[in-house]
Amino acid sequence: MLFADRGYDHDKYRRLLRQRGIRPVIAERGQLHGTGLGTFRWVVERTISWLHGFRRLRIRWERRDDIHEAFLGLAVCLITHRHVQRLC
C-alpha cells in the first residue's frame, strides 16, 4: 500500500502502481480533507525530523555507505532508548 497526497492524483500513477502489485491510496483533487492520509504522513515526517536531530545524518559527511548506515542505526537506537525511558 502506498499513501500519497493530491500532487500524485493521476490515473497514470495509479496504473503504474497497480502493475507493480502496489495498492495506491492517493488523495483526490477537489475532495474535502478527511481521507485520513495526513495521519500516516505525519508519522513519517515526525520520524524524519527526529533523525535530522542528529547533525551527522542531517548533513551527510560520510562518503562510505556502510558508515552512514551505522550512524543511522545508532540514531534509531538512541531515539528508541529515549522513548522507552519515558515509559518507565
C-alpha positions in Angstrom: 0.0 0.0 0.0 1.3 3.5 -0.9 -0.1 6.7 0.6 0.3 9.9 -1.4 -1.1 13.4 -1.5 -3.0 15.2 -4.1 0.1 16.0 -6.2 0.0 12.4 -7.4 -3.7 12.3 -8.3 -3.5 10.9 -11.8 -4.6 7.7 -13.4 -1.1 7.1 -14.8 0.4 6.8 -11.3 -2.4 4.6 -10.1 -2.0 2.3 -13.1 1.8 2.1 -12.7 1.4 1.2 -9.0 -1.2 -1.5 -9.7 1.1 -3.0 -12.4 3.7 -3.5 -9.7 1.2 -5.0 -7.2 1.0 -1.9 -5.0 -2.3 -0.7 -3.8 -2.4 3.2 -4.3 -4.2 5.3 -1.6 -4.0 8.7 -3.2 -6.0 11.8 -2.1 -8.2 13.1 -4.9 -8.1 16.7 -6.0 -11.3 18.7 -5.4 -12.3 16.5 -2.5 -12.6 17.7 1.1 -9.9 16.8 3.5 -10.7 14.0 5.9 -9.4 10.9 4.0 -7.1 10.1 6.9 -3.9 10.3 4.8 -2.5 13.0 6.9 -2.3 10.8 10.0 0.1 8.4 8.2 2.1 11.2 6.6 2.6 12.9 10.0 4.2 9.8 11.4 6.8 9.7 8.6 7.6 13.4 8.7 8.0 13.2 12.5 10.4 10.3 12.2 12.5 12.1 9.6 12.5 15.1 11.9 13.9 13.0 14.8 16.6 11.7 12.5 17.5 15.2 11.4 18.2 16.0 15.1 21.4 14.2 14.6 23.7 16.6 12.7 25.7 13.8 11.2 22.6 12.4 9.5 21.2 15.8 8.5 24.3 16.7 6.6 25.9 13.7 5.2 29.7 13.9 5.9 30.4 10.2 5.3 31.4 9.0 1.9 31.1 5.3 2.6 27.5 4.0 2.8 28.3 1.4 5.5 29.5 4.1 7.9 26.5 6.3 7.2 24.2 3.3 7.7 26.0 2.6 11.0 25.3 6.1 12.2 21.7 5.8 11.1 21.4 2.6 13.2 22.9 4.4 16.2 20.4 7.2 15.9 17.5 4.8 15.7 18.8 3.1 18.9 19.1 6.4 20.7 15.6 7.6 19.6 14.1 4.3 20.8 16.0 4.4 24.1 14.7 7.9 24.8 11.1 6.8 24.2 11.5 3.7 26.3 12.9 5.8 29.2 9.8 8.0 29.1 7.6 4.9 29.5 9.5 3.6 32.5 
